[in-house]
Amino acid sequence: LPEPAEEAADYVAPSSPEEQLIADIWAEVLGVPRVGLGDDFFALGGHSVLAAKVRMRLQAAFGVDLPLPVLFQTTTVAALAAVVHTEIEAELAGMSEQELLDSLSEEASA
């Protein structure tokens, strides 16, 4: 096992809200105390059933419906955050101005 000091040196904290939320979801699902940007989901003990749980939580948190294979291809927080960001941007780009306004007013009233 690596020395604790070496492990701490390798840890890179999430820097954006998306990265932090994904790291928090992974930590909870995997039962680990923290997850860094470069940590690999499967190296931390992840498997297909846990990936499905992560997918559901990502959908609830971000409103994106990622295909399960995406989670097998983007195995770090940094990579997954980039995919989530791209999906959100694509969804917003496809909305009309009225749909955007309706969505914002729904969020404000919630």
N, C-alpha and C positions, 0 to 999 in steps of 0.2 A: 504494500500500500504506500502511496506517496506520503511524504511528511506533511503535516498540517501547514507549515509555512509555504511549501511548494504548491499545495492545493490553493491556498489563499492568493498566491501570486498569479495563478492561472485564471482565477475568477474575474470576469468582467461583468460589472453590474449593468442591468438594463438602463437605457438612458431616455427612452421615450415612454409615454403612457401606454402605447400599444405593446412595446416590449415588456414593460413591467407587468401588464395584465396577463400576457401569455406566460411569462415566467411564473407568476403566481398560480395560474391554472395548472401548469406542469408540476410545480412543487406540490400542490394539493393532490393532484391525481396520482403522482408518483410516490407521495409520502416522503419527500425529501425536504430538508430545511430551507434550501434556496437553490435557484437555478440561474446560471449566468448566460450571457449572450451566446457563447460558443459551446455550451453544454449540449451533448447529443442526447436526444430523447431516448433512444434505444440503449445507449451506454449507461443511462441512469436507471435502467430497468423497465423501460417502456416496451409494450408489445401491442398487438393488434386490438385487443379489447380495450386497453387503456387509450390507444389512439382514437378509438370510436368515442370514448368518453370526452376526450379533449375536443374532438370535432363538435360534439353537442354543446360543450361549454363555449367554444369559440362562436358558434352560431348564436347562442343566447347573448353573449357579451358584445359581439360586433355586428350581428345581423348578416353575416356572410355564410353561405352554404358551400363550404369547401368539399370537394370530393375526397374521400378517404385516402386515395393514392397520393394526394398532395402531401399528406402528413408523413408518408413513407419517403417522400423525396426531399422534403424540407425538414431536416431533423434537428436544426438548431433554432433557438429563439429568434436570432437575428434573421435567418432565412424565412422563417414562418411569418414574422412581423412584416417583412417586405411583401410577401404574398398577400397577407391580409390588407395591408395598405393599398396595394394595387387593386384588389377586389373592391374595396370601398370606393376608391377613385372611379373605377369603371362603372359601378352602380350609380354614383352621383352624376357622372357624365351622361348616363343614359336617361336621366330624369329631366322632365320639363321644369320650367321655372315654377309653375303652379304646384307640381308634385313636391319640389323642394320646400316651398313655402308651407304646404300641407304637412309635410313631415316635421318641419321645425315647430309648427304650432302644436302638433300632437305631442312632441317631446316636452314642450313648454308646459302643456296642461297636465302632463303625467306626474 
